[in-house]
Amino acid sequence: MLTAIPNLPAGVIGFESSGKLEATDYRDTLAPALQKAADEGGLCMVLVMPAFEGIEPKAIWEDASVGIKNWSAWKRVAFVTDVAWMAHATNWFGWMSPGEIKHFPSAEMQAAIDWAAG
């Protein structure tokens, strides 16, 4: 499940995950917010993932298509997690993402928001 993070700075969207991610999370929650942000000038996002409880196979496709659809609109993604392998993956493979992506530990949530806001 993806839940919107309220009260972020103008131009920044944010979501926190919980439980297993499903295709409907991307289609019904993430995709509309990303499209709106892209239409308004660019994608700056904070993504908080306290734990990883799995992802539905259809959600993997939705994740890829959501990212590609607005490829040139991506500016910054602050990825907030204490899940070690996810932090390492962000550092190792972040260069393949459009825009900038940076990992932050949970204790640095405000720094992540500030960085995403640019």
KAWO-V355899 format. One line per field, one symbol per residue. ss: DSSP state (a for helix, b for strand, c for the rest). A space follows every 50 residues. Layout:
ss: ???
This chain:
ss: cbbbcccccccbbbbbbcccbcaaaaaaaaaaaaaaaaacccbbbbbbbc ccccbcaaaaaaaaaaaaacaaabbbbbbbcccaaaaaaaaaaaaacccb bbbbcaaaaaaaaaaaac
